[in-house]
C-alpha cells in the first residue's frame, strides 16, 4: 500500500489519498503533489498495469509520469476516459489541495483484471461520480472501493454526489459472492469487516433520507433539516465555498429514492 499526502507550503497535510500496489497492479495514482514520491516508491516494483477508480484529480495525477517512466498501461471506465484526457476546470480549493493532473490517454478497463497470482472483478459503483469502479478479488475478499465508502455515517458530500446511486453501489458490494469483504478505501483506511461497515452506512443513509423527507413535509428549510439531522454545518462548507457540505447531503437525501 502506498499512502500519498498532498502537501501545501509549510508541509501541512490537508488531506490523505492512497494508491495500492498488488501483485504488479497499481490502483489509482494519487494527486499532482505526490507524483514524484509515488514514482520513486514504484522503482523496481515490477509494475504490470494500473487502473483509475475514477477521474478525480487526486486519483489520476501520476498517470503521465508513470506512462513515460515505466511504459505503464492504465485503464479506466468509459465515462472516466474523456475526463482523464481533459480534466474539467477545478474549483480553487481543489486546485490548491490537489493540483491539476497532466491530461493522459488511458484504455477502457476490462471486466476482469488478471495478475500473476490474483483475479480482480471490475464492479461499476457510481454515486460519488459517474464512471466510478471498484475492484474485488473474490478469493481473498479484497475490495478496493475508491471513494465510494469514506465513513459509516457521512454527513457532508460534494454537490454532484448521488446518494441513491451510492446506496445501490454499496448494496452491490454487500451482496457480492465472497466469504468476506475487506475494504481498502481511497483515504488509506482498511476496513476488515467491510460488508458490515457498508450495511451500517446504507442503514444510516436510508434512515437519514426518511427523516429528511418527514421534516420537509413539516415545512422545515434545508438549513433547519441539516441542523436537525447533523447538528450544524460542516467546517468543509466554508473551506470549499459550499461545494462540500451537510446541506448538499440534505438535498441529495431529499432527491434519493432509498
ZAMARGU-4260 file (C-alpha; in steps of 0.2 Angstrom, whole numbers, plus 5000, padded with zeros to 4 digits):
<rodrens>
0) 5000/5000/5000 | 5007/5017/4995 | 5000/5031/5005 | 5001/5049/4997 | 4998/5065/5007
5) 4995/5081/4997 | 5006/5095/5005 | 5005/5114/5004 | 5018/5126/5009 | 5024/5123/5026
10) 5022/5104/5024 | 5005/5103/5032 | 4994/5088/5027 | 4977/5094/5022 | 4970/5078/5015
15) 4976/5060/5013 | 4974/5049/4997 | 4980/5032/4994 | 4987/5021/4980 | 4988/5002/4981
20) 5000/4991/4973 | 4995/4972/4972 | 5005/4959/4963 | 5010/4972/4949 | 4993/4981/4948
25) 4993/4999/4954 | 4976/5005/4959 | 4975/5024/4957 | 4990/5036/4955 | 4987/5050/4968
30) 4987/5069/4966 | 4999/5081/4957 | 5009/5085/4973 | 5014/5066/4976 | 5019/5061/4959
35) 5037/5061/4962 | 5035/5052/4979 | 5024/5038/4971 | 5036/5036/4956 | 5051/5034/4967
40) 5041/5021/4978 | 5037/5011/4962 | 5055/5010/4956 | 5059/4991/4955 | 5042/4986/4960
45) 5038/4976/4943 | 5023/4986/4938 | 5012/4977/4926 | 4997/4989/4924 | 4986/5002/4933
50) 4968/5007/4935 | 4960/5024/4940 | 4944/5020/4950 | 4938/5037/4944 | 4943/5053/4935
55) 4945/5064/4950 | 4962/5074/4951 | 4968/5065/4967 | 4967/5048/4959 | 4975/5051/4942
60) 4989/5063/4943 | 5004/5052/4941 | 4997/5044/4925 | 5008/5054/4913 | 5024/5051/4923
65) 5021/5033/4926 | 5017/5030/4907 | 5033/5039/4902 | 5044/5031/4915 | 5038/5013/4915
70) 5028/5012/4899 | 5013/5008/4910 | 4996/5004/4903 | 4982/5012/4913 | 4964/5008/4912
75) 4948/5017/4917 | 4929/5016/4914 | 4921/5023/4898 | 4914/5038/4907 | 4931/5042/4915
80) 4942/5041/4899 | 4937/5058/4891 | 4938/5067/4908 | 4955/5060/4911 | 4960/5066/4894
85) 4953/5083/4898 | 4951/5087/4916 | 4936/5099/4919 | 4940/5116/4927 | 4943/5114/4946
90) 4936/5125/4960 | 4950/5135/4968 | 4951/5124/4984 | 4953/5108/4974 | 4967/5116/4963
95) 4976/5122/4980 | 4974/5105/4989 | 4977/5093/4975 | 4983/5102/4959 | 4979/5099/4941
100) 4984/5082/4934 | 4993/5081/4916 | 4980/5075/4904 | 4983/5057/4898 | 4976/5044/4886
105) 4970/5028/4895 | 4962/5012/4889 | 4945/5005/4893 | 4945/4994/4908 | 4940/4976/4905
110) 4928/4967/4916 | 4941/4957/4924 | 4960/4960/4928 | 4972/4946/4929 | 4989/4947/4938
115) 5001/4933/4941 | 4993/4927/4957 | 4976/4936/4958 | 4960/4939/4948 | 4950/4956/4951
120) 4932/4958/4946 | 4928/4976/4940 | 4912/4982/4948 | 4903/4998/4942 | 4900/5008/4958
125) 4893/5025/4953 | 4887/5038/4965 | 4902/5048/4971 | 4903/5051/4952 | 4899/5043/4936
130) 4911/5030/4930 | 4917/5026/4947 | 4923/5007/4948 | 4928/4996/4962 | 4939/4980/4961
135) 4935/4964/4971 | 4947/4949/4972 | 4935/4935/4977 | 4946/4923/4984 | 4955/4935/4996
140) 4939/4946/4999 | 4949/4962/4995 | 4938/4976/4989 | 4947/4992/4983 | 4932/5004/4984
145) 4939/5021/4979 | 4929/5035/4985 | 4913/5025/4987 | 4915/5022/5006 | 4923/5035/5017
150) 4914/5033/5034 | 4899/5024/5042 | 4889/5040/5044 | 4894/5053/5030 | 4887/5070/5034
155) 4895/5081/5021 | 4896/5077/5002 | 4901/5085/4986 | 4887/5094/4977 | 4887/5081/4962
160) 4885/5065/4973 | 4870/5054/4971 | 4865/5046/4987 | 4853/5034/4978 | 4867/5028/4967
165) 4879/5027/4981 | 4867/5016/4991 | 4864/5005/4976 | 4883/5003/4973 | 4885/4999/4992
170) 4872/4986/4991 | 4880/4978/4976 | 4896/4976/4985 | 4887/4969/5001 | 4879/4956/4990
175) 4894/4951/4980 | 4898/4932/4982 | 4913/4932/4993 | 4916/4924/5010 | 4922/4941/5017
180) 4924/4959/5011 | 4939/4969/5016 | 4938/4987/5011 | 4953/4997/5005 | 4947/5015/5004
185) 4955/5030/4995 | 4959/5038/5011 | 4971/5023/5015 | 4958/5016/5028 | 4957/4997/5028
190) 4941/4991/5035 | 4942/4972/5039 | 4923/4970/5041 | 4918/4979/5025 | 4902/4971/5022
195) 4896/4976/5040 | 4903/4993/5038 | 4893/4996/5021 | 4877/4989/5029 | 4879/5002/5043
200) 4882/5016/5030 | 4867/5010/5020 | 4856/5010/5035 | 4862/5027/5040 | 4858/5034/5023
205) 4841/5026/5022 | 4836/5032/5039 | 4843/5050/5036 | 4833/5051/5020 | 4817/5046/5029
210) 4819/5059/5042 | 4824/5072/5030 | 4808/5069/5020 | 4797/5069/5035 | 4805/5086/5041
215) 4802/5093/5024 | 4784/5088/5024 | 4783/5098/5040 | 4789/5113/5031 | 4807/5114/5038
220) 4820/5123/5027 | 4836/5114/5020 | 4846/5123/5034 | 4834/5118/5048 | 4834/5100/5042
225) 4853/5100/5041 | 4853/5106/5059 | 4840/5093/5065 | 4849/5079/5057 | 4868/5083/5059
230) 4868/5097/5072 | 4877/5110/5062 | 4885/5114/5045 | 4902/5105/5042 | 4918/5115/5043
235) 4921/5109/5025 | 4907/5120/5018 | 4917/5136/5022 | 4933/5129/5016 | 4925/5123/4999
240) 4913/5138/4997 | 4899/5126/4999 | 4905/5113/4987 | 4906/5100/5001 | 4893/5102/5014
245) 4880/5095/5025 | 4866/5105/5016 | 4872/5095/5000 | 4869/5079/5009 | 4851/5085/5014
250) 4847/5090/4996 | 4854/5073/4990 | 4844/5063/5003 | 4828/5073/4998 | 4830/5068/4980
255) 4835/5050/4984 | 4823/5035/4982 | 4831/5024/4995
</rodrens>
